[in-house]
Amino acid sequence: MEQVTYNFSDKVVLVTGGTSGIGLATAQKFALAGAQVIITGRSKEKATAVMGKAGFQPEFICTDNSQPEAILELFQHIKQKYNRLDIAVNNAANETGIGKPLHEFELTDFEEAMAANLRGVWLCMQQEIRLMLEQQPAGGAIVNVASINGLGGAPGGALYSAAKAGVIAMAKSSAQELATSNIRVNVLAPGAHNTPMLQDVFSMQSGGDAAREEEVKQMYLNFIPQKRLGDPTEAAATIVWLCSDAASYITGHTLIVDGGTSAMMR
């Protein structure tokens, strides 16, 4: 894939869920472009190990996106240390809400899925927007990482799909609210990418059986016209572009990166 050069040397960038998959790849690309990168995750040990292998050193802040107090502490730190936030990528999520038909989920499943995949994004967006409005000059770019499941749903994924649909709707609403405040809000809707989270889904859907897991993976590939999983760097490149000046007239948009899967769904 052709490499496009960006310069984010004067930017403070937050990537939630930045210790693996699309989040990690996105943080790497921003760091290579000179940005001051802050990543969050739930495990300091995992972050330390990953950053050593990844070859860059962002600031890591241990944060559980399902906990409102942790999110508030995160943004208090960002404001005190940097007093600004130029770019925010709301990527933190988990696979809660996948694996059963709608009628088999418990109330606790619903609450956990929404806390991790929707409420956490809302709370982060609130803080991001407030900081971007207060800083001088006001402005910024926000990208919510959703899913193509949020555009149409998927069997066995009702709660996850509902949460991701909410993530998309919040972005579209706030994009209109902030359009004259120099703050752009967009969505990346990825399809199946080769990430640890997707591998967890494969394992869950196969019941831990290795042979069955290959069948599950092949089933996914059958629904992708390009017949391969996306690489996290491909999604990351799209996010970085959405946050760059090259996309300065794009806001309220949901950009699909899925190897053509959604073209078959519509």
C-alpha positions as CSV (number, residue, x, y, z in Angstrom):
1,M,0.0,0.0,0.0
2,E,1.3,3.4,-1.0
3,Q,2.5,5.5,2.0
4,V,1.0,9.0,2.3
5,T,3.1,11.5,4.4
6,Y,1.3,13.7,6.9
7,N,2.6,16.2,9.4
8,F,1.0,16.2,12.8
9,S,4.0,17.6,14.7
10,D,2.0,20.2,16.5
11,K,-1.0,18.0,17.4
12,V,-2.1,16.3,20.6
13,V,-3.8,13.0,19.6
14,L,-5.9,10.7,21.8
15,V,-6.5,7.1,20.7
16,T,-8.7,5.1,23.1
17,G,-8.2,1.4,23.0
18,G,-4.8,2.0,21.6
19,T,-2.9,-1.1,22.7
20,S,-4.0,-3.5,20.0
21,G,-5.6,-3.8,16.5
22,I,-6.9,-0.8,14.7
23,G,-6.2,1.5,17.7
24,L,-2.5,0.5,18.0
25,A,-2.0,0.9,14.2
26,T,-3.6,4.3,14.3
27,A,-1.5,5.5,17.2
28,Q,1.6,4.3,15.4
29,K,0.7,6.3,12.3
30,F,0.1,9.5,14.2
31,A,3.3,9.0,16.1
32,L,5.3,8.5,12.9
33,A,3.7,11.8,11.6
34,G,5.1,13.6,14.6
35,A,2.1,13.9,16.9
36,Q,2.1,13.7,20.7
37,V,0.1,10.6,21.1
38,I,-1.9,9.4,24.1
39,I,-3.3,5.9,24.2
40,T,-5.6,4.2,26.7
41,G,-6.2,0.6,27.6
42,R,-7.1,-1.5,30.6
43,S,-3.7,-3.2,31.1
44,K,-0.5,-1.4,31.8
45,E,1.5,-4.6,31.4
46,K,0.0,-5.2,27.9
47,A,0.7,-1.6,26.9
48,T,4.3,-1.9,28.0
49,A,4.8,-5.1,26.1
50,V,3.1,-3.8,23.0
51,M,4.9,-0.5,22.8
52,G,8.2,-2.2,23.1
53,K,7.5,-4.3,20.0
54,A,5.7,-1.5,18.2
55,G,8.8,0.8,18.3
56,F,7.2,4.0,19.5
57,Q,6.5,5.5,22.9
58,P,3.1,7.2,23.3
59,E,1.9,8.3,26.7
60,F,-0.2,5.5,28.1
61,I,-3.0,6.1,30.5
62,C,-4.7,3.1,32.1
63,T,-8.4,3.6,31.5
64,D,-11.5,1.4,31.5
65,N,-13.9,3.0,29.1
66,S,-16.9,1.4,30.8
67,Q,-16.1,3.4,34.0
68,P,-17.3,7.1,34.0
69,E,-14.8,8.0,36.8
70,A,-11.9,6.7,34.8
71,I,-12.9,8.7,31.8
72,L,-13.2,11.9,33.8
73,E,-9.7,11.3,35.3
74,L,-8.3,10.7,31.8
75,F,-9.5,14.1,30.5
76,Q,-8.5,15.9,33.7
77,H,-5.0,14.7,33.1
78,I,-5.0,15.7,29.4
79,K,-6.3,19.2,30.2
80,Q,-3.7,19.7,33.0
81,K,-0.8,18.4,31.1
82,Y,-1.5,19.6,27.5
83,N,-4.4,22.1,27.9
84,R,-5.6,21.0,24.5
85,L,-6.7,18.1,22.3
86,D,-6.5,18.3,18.6
87,I,-7.6,14.9,17.5
88,A,-9.6,12.1,19.2
89,V,-10.1,8.6,18.0
90,N,-12.8,6.8,20.0
91,N,-11.8,3.2,19.4
92,A,-12.1,1.4,22.7
93,A,-14.7,-1.4,22.6
94,N,-15.1,-5.1,23.3
95,E,-17.0,-8.0,21.9
96,T,-19.7,-8.0,24.5
97,G,-23.1,-8.3,22.8
98,I,-21.9,-10.9,20.3
99,G,-22.6,-14.6,20.2
100,K,-26.2,-15.2,21.0
101,P,-29.7,-14.5,19.5
102,L,-31.4,-11.4,20.9
103,H,-33.8,-13.3,23.1
104,E,-31.0,-15.2,24.9
105,F,-29.1,-12.1,26.2
106,E,-29.5,-11.2,29.8
107,L,-30.0,-7.6,31.1
108,T,-26.5,-7.7,32.4
109,D,-25.3,-8.5,28.9
110,F,-27.1,-5.4,27.6
111,E,-25.8,-3.2,30.3
112,E,-22.2,-4.4,29.7
113,A,-22.4,-4.0,26.0
114,M,-23.8,-0.5,26.2
115,A,-21.3,0.6,28.9
116,A,-18.3,-0.5,26.9
117,N,-19.4,0.2,23.4
118,L,-21.7,3.1,23.5
119,R,-21.8,4.9,26.9
120,G,-18.0,5.1,27.0
121,V,-17.9,6.7,23.6
122,W,-20.5,9.3,24.6
123,L,-18.6,10.2,27.8
124,C,-15.4,10.5,25.9
125,M,-17.0,12.7,23.2
126,Q,-18.5,15.0,25.8
127,Q,-15.0,15.7,27.3
128,E,-13.3,15.9,23.9
129,I,-15.8,18.4,22.6
130,R,-15.6,20.6,25.7
131,L,-11.9,20.7,25.6
132,M,-11.8,21.4,21.8
133,L,-14.3,24.3,22.3
134,E,-12.4,25.8,25.2
135,Q,-8.9,25.8,23.6
136,Q,-7.5,28.6,21.6
137,P,-8.0,28.4,18.7
138,A,-11.0,26.2,19.1
139,G,-11.3,23.2,16.8
140,G,-10.4,19.6,16.3
141,A,-11.2,16.3,14.6
142,I,-13.0,13.3,16.1
143,V,-13.4,9.9,14.6
144,N,-15.6,7.3,16.2
145,V,-14.7,3.7,15.3
146,A,-18.0,1.8,14.8
147,S,-18.6,-1.2,12.6
148,I,-20.5,-2.2,9.5
149,N,-22.7,-4.1,11.9
150,G,-23.9,-0.7,13.1
151,L,-25.2,0.0,9.7
152,G,-27.4,-3.2,9.3
153,G,-27.1,-5.6,12.1
154,A,-25.9,-9.2,12.1
155,P,-27.2,-12.5,13.4
156,G,-25.9,-13.2,16.9
157,G,-24.8,-9.6,17.3
158,A,-27.9,-7.6,18.2
159,L,-26.5,-5.8,21.2
160,Y,-23.1,-5.0,19.6
161,S,-24.8,-3.8,16.5
162,A,-27.2,-1.6,18.4
163,A,-24.3,0.0,20.3
164,K,-22.4,0.7,17.2
165,A,-25.5,2.2,15.5
166,G,-25.6,4.5,18.5
167,V,-22.0,5.5,18.0
168,I,-22.7,6.4,14.4
169,A,-25.8,8.4,15.3
170,M,-24.0,10.4,18.0
171,A,-21.3,11.3,15.5
172,K,-23.8,12.5,12.9
173,S,-25.7,14.5,15.4
174,S,-22.6,16.2,17.0
175,A,-21.1,16.8,13.5
176,Q,-24.1,19.1,12.8
177,E,-24.0,20.7,16.2
178,L,-20.3,21.5,15.8
179,A,-20.0,22.3,12.1
180,T,-19.5,26.1,12.7
181,S,-17.1,25.5,15.6
182,N,-14.2,24.1,13.5
183,I,-14.7,20.6,14.9
184,R,-15.3,17.8,12.5
185,V,-16.8,14.5,13.6
186,N,-16.7,11.4,11.4
187,V,-17.1,7.6,11.7
188,L,-15.0,4.7,10.5
189,A,-17.1,1.6,10.0
190,P,-14.7,-1.3,9.6
191,G,-15.6,-4.7,8.4
192,A,-13.6,-7.8,9.4
193,H,-10.0,-6.9,10.2
194,N,-7.3,-9.1,11.5
195,T,-7.3,-8.0,15.1
196,P,-7.2,-9.7,18.5
197,M,-10.8,-8.8,19.0
198,L,-11.9,-10.6,15.8
199,Q,-9.8,-13.6,16.8
200,D,-11.6,-13.7,20.1
201,V,-14.9,-13.7,18.1
202,F,-13.7,-16.6,16.0
203,S,-12.8,-18.5,19.1
204,M,-16.1,-17.8,20.8
205,Q,-18.1,-18.8,17.8
206,S,-16.2,-22.0,17.3
207,G,-16.4,-23.0,21.0
208,G,-12.6,-23.2,21.1
209,D,-12.4,-25.9,18.5
210,A,-9.4,-25.2,16.2
211,A,-10.9,-27.0,13.2
212,R,-14.2,-25.2,13.7
213,E,-12.4,-21.9,14.1
214,E,-11.0,-22.2,10.6
215,E,-14.5,-22.9,9.3
216,V,-15.8,-19.8,11.0
217,K,-13.0,-17.7,9.5
218,Q,-13.8,-19.1,6.1
219,M,-17.4,-18.2,6.5
220,Y,-16.4,-14.6,7.2
221,L,-14.2,-14.6,4.1
222,N,-17.0,-15.9,2.0
223,F,-18.9,-12.6,2.7
224,I,-15.9,-10.4,1.7
225,P,-15.6,-9.7,-2.0
226,Q,-11.8,-9.2,-1.6
227,K,-11.6,-12.6,0.1
228,R,-9.3,-11.5,2.8
229,L,-9.4,-9.9,6.2
230,G,-8.4,-6.2,6.4
231,D,-5.1,-5.3,7.9
232,P,-5.4,-2.9,10.9
233,T,-3.0,-0.5,9.1
234,E,-5.6,-0.1,6.3
235,A,-8.2,1.1,8.7
236,A,-5.6,3.3,10.5
237,A,-4.6,5.0,7.3
238,T,-8.2,5.9,6.7
239,I,-8.6,7.3,10.2
240,V,-5.4,9.5,9.8
241,W,-6.7,10.8,6.5
242,L,-10.1,11.7,8.0
243,C,-8.2,13.7,10.7
244,S,-6.0,15.5,8.2
245,D,-6.5,18.7,6.3
246,A,-7.1,16.6,3.2
247,A,-10.5,15.9,4.7
248,S,-11.3,19.4,5.9
249,Y,-14.7,19.5,4.2
250,I,-15.8,16.1,5.5
251,T,-17.9,15.9,8.6
252,G,-20.8,13.7,9.7
253,H,-19.7,11.0,7.3
254,T,-19.5,7.3,7.9
255,L,-16.6,5.8,5.9
256,I,-16.8,2.1,5.3
257,V,-13.6,0.0,5.1
258,D,-14.7,-3.5,4.6
259,G,-13.3,-5.0,1.4
260,G,-16.7,-4.7,-0.2
261,T,-18.8,-6.6,2.3
262,S,-21.4,-3.9,2.7
263,A,-21.9,-3.6,-1.0
264,M,-23.4,-7.1,-0.8
265,M,-25.5,-6.3,2.3
266,R,-27.4,-3.4,0.6
